[in-house]
C-alpha cells in the first residue's frame, strides 16, 4: 500500500529531477550565448604605439609618446601601447575591453614568449583608465602599482 509520505517523497524527487534538467537546459542555452556575446565584442586593431580612436591626443603629444615608447622598446624590448576610445560599450567593464585589446586580434602586445607588453587604455565616456600588464612585466609593474 502506498502511503502519503511515499508519494510526497516521490513527488519531491521528481521535482528535483525536473529542476536539475531545467538548470542543465538553461546552462546549455546560456553559455553559448555568453560566448557569442564575448566573441561579438569587436575592438579596433592596434597598429602603433599611440592608437587615438577617441581623437583626444594632439599630434605633438602623440609624437612624444611614440618617441618615448620606442626608446623604451629599443632599450629593454618592452612594448607600451596607448589607446583612447570613445567608449568601451558593449563590453561589460573596462577590464574585459582591455583584455580583448591586449589580445590584438591574436597578435598580442609585446614579444611572444616574453609577455612584455603593457596597454594603457583611456575610455572617454566612462572616464576610466585601465593599465593591462603582460605576465612578463608583472614582477616590475604590479596590479597595485598599475592602480588596479
Backbone as a ProteinNet text record, in pm:
[ID]
protein_1_A
[PRIMARY]
XXXXXXXXXXXXXXXXXXXXXXXXXXXXXXXXXXXXXXXXXXXXXXXXXXXXXXXXXXXXXXXXXXXXXXXXXXXXXXXXXXXXXXXXXXXXXXXXXXXXXXXXXXXXXXXXXXXXXXXXXXXXXXXXXXXXXXXXXXXXXXXXXXXX
[TERTIARY]
83.5	0	88.7	54	131.7	79.8	172.8	133.5	154.7	87.5	106.1	252.2	327	467.2	549.3	526.2	598.7	565.4	440.8	400.3	470.1	473.7	537.8	685.9	752.8	894	914.8	827.1	836.4	816.5	723.6	698	817.6	872.4	989.2	1106.8	1126.3	1234.5	1215.3	1091.5	1061.4	1078.5	1039.5	1053.9	1201.4	1282.4	1425.6	1486.5	1439.4	1489.3	1451.9	1329.2	1284.6	1364.7	1388.4	1465.5	1608.8	1668.9	1804.5	1807.6	1706.5	1701.5	1685.6	1600.3	1582.8	1712	1782.6	1909.2	2009.4	2013.8	2106.4	2072.1	1942.6	1899.9	1936.3	1913.2	1948.8	2098.4	2179.6	2325.4	2363.8	2302.4	2333.7	2294.8	2184.1	2137.9	2212.8	2244	2302.5	2453	2525.5	2671	2711.6	2653.5	2690.8	2652	2540.1	2500.3	2602.2	2651.4	2753.1	2882.7	2917.5	3038.8	3024.8	2905.5	2883.4	2892.1	2838.4	2845.1	2990.3	3071.6	3213.2	3284.2	3254.7	3318.3	3273	3151.6	3097.4	3161.1	3234.1	3299.1	3407.6	3379.5	3470.7	3553.5	3683.7	3773.2	3861.7	3909.2	3994.3	4131.2	4193.9	4329.1	4429.2	4524.7	4627.5	4743.7	4779.1	4879	5006.7	5009	5128.9	5132	5227.2	5241	5125.5	5071.5	4960.3	4842.9	4731.9	4610.1	4498.3	4481.7	4390	4253.5	4178.3	4045.3	3945	3979.8	3893.7	3919.8	4021.3	4058	4078.4	4163	4189	4336.3	4424.8	4567.9	4613.2	4669.1	4714.8	4841.3	4876	4986.2	5119.7	5146	5273.1	5283.2	5175.5	5175.3	5187.5	5117.2	5126.4	5269.8	5335.7	5474.5	5565.8	5544.1	5624.8	5604.3	5480.6	5450.6	5515.6	5502.6	5560	5712	5777.5	5923.2	5965.1	5893.6	5927.5	5909.1	5798.5	5773.5	5870.6	5907.5	6004.9	6144	6179.1	6307.7	6311.2	6202.6	6193.6	6203.6	6134.6	6137	6278.5	6348.8	6484.6	6579.2	6558.1	6646.8	6617.9	6489.7	6453.8	6380.5	6323.5	6240	6094	6065.1	5927.9	5846.2	5718.4	5630.8	5517.6	5499.9	5388.3	5300.7	5171.2	5072.2	4971.7	4943.4	4845.1	4724.1	4605.3	4481.7	4378	4314.6	4197.1	4078.7	3964.8	3842.1	3728.2	3631.7	3518.4	3439.2	3424.4	3350.9	3394.8	3372.4	3402.8	3278.9	3167.8	3044.6	3064.1	3011.2	2916.4	2981.9	3110.6	3178	3114.2	3118.9	3061.8	3141.9	3273.9	3357.2	3488.7	3563.5	3683.9	3791.2	3796.2	3896.6	3871.7	3746.5	3711.2	3754.8	3729.1	3765.9	3917.9	3987.7	4133.5	4197	4144.9	4198.6	4180.8	4062.9	4037.5	4132.4	4154.5	4250.5	4390.7	4427.5	4561.9	4586.9	4482.6	4494.9	4524.4	4480.4	4508	4487.4	4368.3	4330.9	4430.1	4476.4	4566.3	4713.9	4745.9	4886.7	4948.2	4865.7	4914.7	4994.8	5041.6	5127.5	5254	5367.3	5494.2	5549.9	5663.5	5730.6	5672.8	5647.4	5596.5	5695.9	5642.8	5726.1	5777.7	5786.8	5832.7	5715.2	5602.7	5482.8	5518.5	5595.1	5646.9	5574.9	5443.7	5365.1	5286.3	5253.3	5172.6	5076.4	4951.3	4847.3	4791.8	4787.6	4722.3	4596.5	4481.5	4352.4	4280.9	4235.4	4155.3	4019.4	3913.6	3776.1	3710.7	3683.9	3639.2	3500.1	3401.6	3264.5	3256.2	3327.6	3323	3416.3	3505	3603.4	3686.2	3735.3	3813	3945	4045.4	4175.8	4207.6	4260.6	4298.3	4435.9	4518.5	4650.5	4653.1	4671.7	4679.5	4826.8	4877.1	5018.4	5040.8	5133.2	5170.7	5238.5	5227.1	5284	5433.2	5504.3	5648.1	5686.1	5594.7	5622	5562.2	5479.7	5413.7	5508.8	5629.6	5720.2	5763.6	5757.1	5801.4	5686.3	5574.2	5456.4	5342	5324.2	5221	5083.6	4978.5	4842.9	4826.1	4884.7	4875.2	4943.5	5059.4	5132.8	5056.5	4992.4	4916.3	4785.1	4751.9	4632.5	4507.2	4523	4404.2	4368.5
-117.3	0	124.6	220.6	343.2	443	497.8	595.9	736.4	834.5	973.2	1018.6	964.7	1002.4	954.2	831	779.4	858.5	896.8	977.2	1112.7	1174.1	1305.1	1295.8	1188	1170.6	1152.8	1079.6	1058.3	1187	1270.3	1398.5	1491.5	1493.7	1578.2	1533.9	1405	1352.4	1388	1376.3	1411.5	1561	1642.7	1787.3	1824.5	1761.1	1788.5	1748.9	1637.5	1592.3	1690.7	1741.7	1839.4	1968.8	2013.2	2136.1	2118.4	2003.2	1977.1	1974.6	1914.9	1910.4	2051	2132.7	2271.3	2351.2	2330.4	2401.1	2361	2232.1	2186.1	2247	2253.1	2311.9	2460.2	2531.5	2673.7	2694.1	2607.9	2618.5	2597.6	2498.9	2469.9	2587	2651.7	2763.6	2892.5	2917.9	3046.2	3053.7	2947.2	2952	2985.5	2919.9	2961.1	3105.2	3151.2	3290.2	3385.1	3352.6	3436.2	3431.9	3314.4	3303	3382.7	3379.2	3458.8	3607.4	3649	3790.5	3832.6	3745.4	3775.8	3783.7	3688.3	3687.9	3806.8	3854.8	3965.2	4099.1	4103.2	4226.8	4259.4	4357.1	4394.1	4513.5	4494.5	4602.5	4639.6	4762.5	4803.7	4736	4722	4665.5	4773.7	4735.2	4828.1	4823.5	4939.5	4942.5	5015.8	5085	5159.9	5183.4	5263.5	5293.1	5378.7	5463.9	5550.4	5520.1	5480.1	5447.7	5535.5	5651.8	5753.9	5744.1	5639.5	5621.9	5719.8	5779.4	5878.3	6020.1	6037.7	6168.1	6274.7	6242.3	6336.9	6374.5	6301.8	6329	6411.6	6529.7	6614.2	6554.2	6598.3	6540.8	6550.4	6662.1	6679.5	6581	6565.6	6471.6	6327.8	6295.5	6160.6	6131	6229.7	6212.6	6190.4	6265	6248.8	6110.7	6067.6	5934.5	5827.6	5842	5745.1	5736.7	5852.1	5856.3	5790	5821.6	5764.8	5613.9	5565.3	5421.4	5345.9	5406.5	5341.2	5338.1	5442	5443.8	5333.6	5318.8	5212.6	5075.7	5059	4931.2	4899.8	5001	4979.8	4942.7	5001.5	4977.6	4845.7	4810.2	4695	4584.1	4617	4521.4	4527.9	4598.8	4609.9	4700.5	4667.7	4739.2	4804.9	4934.4	5008	5059.5	5034.5	5081	5169.1	5286.3	5378.4	5379	5361.8	5356.4	5446.8	5531.1	5605	5557.8	5541.9	5502.1	5592.3	5618.1	5699.8	5631.3	5497.1	5420	5274.8	5202.5	5059.3	4976.1	5040.7	4967.3	4883.3	4767.3	4699.8	4612.8	4630	4549.1	4573.3	4471.1	4482.1	4572.9	4567.8	4655	4685	4777.2	4824.1	4715	4629.5	4522.9	4425.6	4388.8	4298.4	4358.3	4487	4554.9	4559.9	4590.3	4599.5	4464.5	4357.7	4224.1	4192	4225.3	4199.6	4283.6	4409.5	4492.8	4434.8	4388	4333.6	4212.8	4135.2	4019.4	4064.8	4183.5	4246.8	4151.2	4093.6	4004.7	3889.9	3835.4	3721	3756.1	3882.4	3923.3	3954.9	3995.1	4030.3	4158.9	4195.7	4313.4	4265	4303	4258	4142.6	4092.8	3984.9	3850.3	3763.4	3629.9	3556.8	3492	3417.4	3500.7	3631	3719.2	3788.1	3800.8	3866.5	4000.5	4080.2	4205.5	4327.4	4316.6	4428.7	4496.2	4621.7	4698.1	4784.3	4782.9	4859.5	4964.2	5088.5	5195.9	5231.1	5205.7	5229.5	5344.8	5441	5552.8	5545.8	5526.4	5521.6	5655.2	5733.9	5871.6	5882	5816.1	5826.5	5779.5	5671.8	5614.8	5687	5771.4	5843.9	5747.3	5643.6	5540	5519.1	5482.2	5445.4	5306.1	5220.6	5085.2	5054.5	4994.4	4951.6	4799.6	4738.1	4591.8	4555.9	4469.5	4437.7	4292.7	4270.5	4134.9	4062.4	3929.2	3848.7	3873.2	3898.8	3920.5	4048.2	4143.5	4270.7	4277.6	4179.3	4184	4190.2	4128.8	4145.6	4291.7	4370.7	4509.8	4608.4	4574.9	4660.9	4576.8	4582.6	4502.4	4565.4	4489.1	4542.8	4665.8	4662.5	4776.7	4899.1	4880	4989.9	5044.7	4954.9	4996.6	5064.7	5064.9	5136.2	5053.9	4923.3	4838.5	4806.3
0	0	0	-83.3	-93.6	8.7	86.1	187.2	133.6	194	150.8	162.3	259.1	275.5	156.2	111	-5.4	-130.9	-146	-261.6	-257.2	-139.8	-125.8	-159.3	-111.8	-142.9	-293.1	-355	-499.3	-576.6	-532.4	-597.9	-579.8	-458.1	-433	-518.8	-529.3	-612	-758.1	-806.2	-944.8	-967.1	-869.1	-879.3	-885.9	-801.4	-803	-936.7	-991.5	-1120.8	-1231	-1228.1	-1327.3	-1314.2	-1191.4	-1168.6	-1220.2	-1192.5	-1241.7	-1393.5	-1456.1	-1602.6	-1659.7	-1598	-1644.1	-1629.4	-1518.4	-1498.3	-1605.4	-1638.4	-1742.1	-1877.1	-1908.5	-2035.9	-2040.1	-1930.1	-1925.6	-1944.3	-1882.2	-1899.9	-2045.3	-2107.6	-2246.9	-2336.1	-2304.2	-2386	-2356.5	-2229.5	-2191	-2214.1	-2191.3	-2206.4	-2349.7	-2450.8	-2587	-2617.3	-2562.9	-2585.3	-2523.8	-2404.1	-2340.8	-2421	-2471	-2552.8	-2681.8	-2742.3	-2864	-2832.7	-2718.4	-2680.6	-2661.4	-2597.3	-2578.5	-2713.1	-2800.2	-2931.7	-3014.8	-2989	-3066	-3028.1	-2916.9	-2875.6	-2977.2	-3059.4	-3166.8	-3121.6	-3116.5	-3076.9	-3195.2	-3198.8	-3310.4	-3305	-3420	-3429.9	-3388.6	-3307.8	-3261.6	-3360	-3413.7	-3521	-3483.8	-3373.9	-3336.3	-3187.3	-3143.9	-3001.8	-2950	-3036	-2998.2	-3091.4	-3031.8	-3106.6	-3051.5	-3111.4	-3059.8	-3127.2	-3094.9	-3152.9	-3092.3	-2977.2	-2913.4	-2961.2	-3046.1	-3104.1	-2997.1	-2897.7	-2789.7	-2775.5	-2840.1	-2826.5	-2946.6	-2918.4	-3028.9	-3090.3	-3208	-3285	-3211.7	-3146.8	-3075.6	-2958.4	-2883.9	-2771.4	-2820.5	-2928.1	-2985.5	-3027.9	-3084.8	-3127	-3006.8	-2898.8	-2777.9	-2716.3	-2708.9	-2653.7	-2740.4	-2870.7	-2963.9	-2947.3	-2938.1	-2921.7	-2790.7	-2682.1	-2551	-2549.1	-2605	-2602.8	-2693.3	-2806	-2895	-2831.3	-2756.9	-2685.6	-2580.5	-2507.3	-2406.9	-2473.3	-2584.3	-2654.9	-2705.4	-2756.1	-2805.1	-2690.9	-2574	-2460.5	-2388.4	-2375.7	-2292.5	-2366.8	-2482	-2554	-2511.8	-2403.6	-2354.3	-2446.5	-2459.2	-2551.5	-2473.4	-2493.7	-2433.6	-2545.9	-2531.5	-2627.7	-2554.3	-2608.9	-2552.4	-2644.3	-2584.3	-2661.9	-2597.2	-2679.1	-2632.8	-2715.8	-2650.3	-2719.5	-2672	-2760.3	-2716.7	-2605.7	-2615.1	-2515.3	-2521.6	-2413.3	-2412.5	-2443.3	-2468.1	-2499.1	-2624.1	-2632.7	-2544.7	-2437.7	-2411.5	-2309.3	-2173.8	-2092.2	-1958.2	-1866.7	-1879.6	-1797.5	-1869.7	-1816.3	-1884.3	-1889.3	-1787.1	-1786.7	-1902.2	-1921.3	-2031.6	-2165.2	-2183.8	-2307.3	-2322.7	-2212.4	-2216.1	-2250.7	-2193.1	-2222.7	-2370.8	-2424.8	-2567.1	-2653.8	-2616.5	-2689.5	-2680.4	-2561.6	-2538.3	-2627.8	-2654	-2743.4	-2886.1	-2922.7	-3051.6	-3169.8	-3172.3	-3283.8	-3301.9	-3191.3	-3195.1	-3201.3	-3220	-3229.7	-3093.7	-2998.6	-2866.4	-2866.5	-2749.1	-2731.1	-2663.6	-2715.5	-2660.1	-2740.9	-2695.9	-2766.7	-2723.4	-2820.7	-2790.2	-2701.5	-2600.8	-2507.8	-2392.1	-2411.7	-2304	-2234.4	-2303.6	-2247.9	-2184	-2256.5	-2201.9	-2258.5	-2270.9	-2320.5	-2210.3	-2234.3	-2140.2	-2221.2	-2182.5	-2251	-2155.8	-2201.5	-2125.9	-2203.9	-2143.6	-2208.3	-2140.2	-2220.5	-2169.4	-2237	-2156.3	-2206.7	-2173.3	-2275.5	-2254.4	-2192.8	-2250.5	-2199.7	-2054.3	-2023.9	-1889.9	-1791.7	-1846	-1764.7	-1680.3	-1746.7	-1679.1	-1751.5	-1674.4	-1728.1	-1674.8	-1760.6	-1719.3	-1776.2	-1693.8	-1737.7	-1732.1	-1847.5	-1857.6	-1876.9	-1790.1	-1787	-1829.6	-1920.6	-1960.8	-1845.9	-1845.1	-1736.3	-1716.7	-1823.4	-1812.4	-1740.2	-1734	-1666	-1525.9	-1488.5	-1357.8	-1238.7	-1246.7	-1131.6	-1111.6	-1217.2	-1210.8	-1198.8	-1259.8	-1255	-1200.4	-1070.7	-1005.7	-1028.1	-999.7	-1011.3	-921.7	-802.9	-711.7	-768.9	-828.3	-889.9	-1010.7	-1085.1	-1204.2	-1166.3	-1039	-993.3	-996.9	-997.2	-1000.9	-861
[MASK]
++++++++++++++++++++++++++++++++++++++++++++++++++++++++++++++++++++++++++++++++++++++++++++++++++++++++++++++++++++++++++++++++++++++++++++++++++++

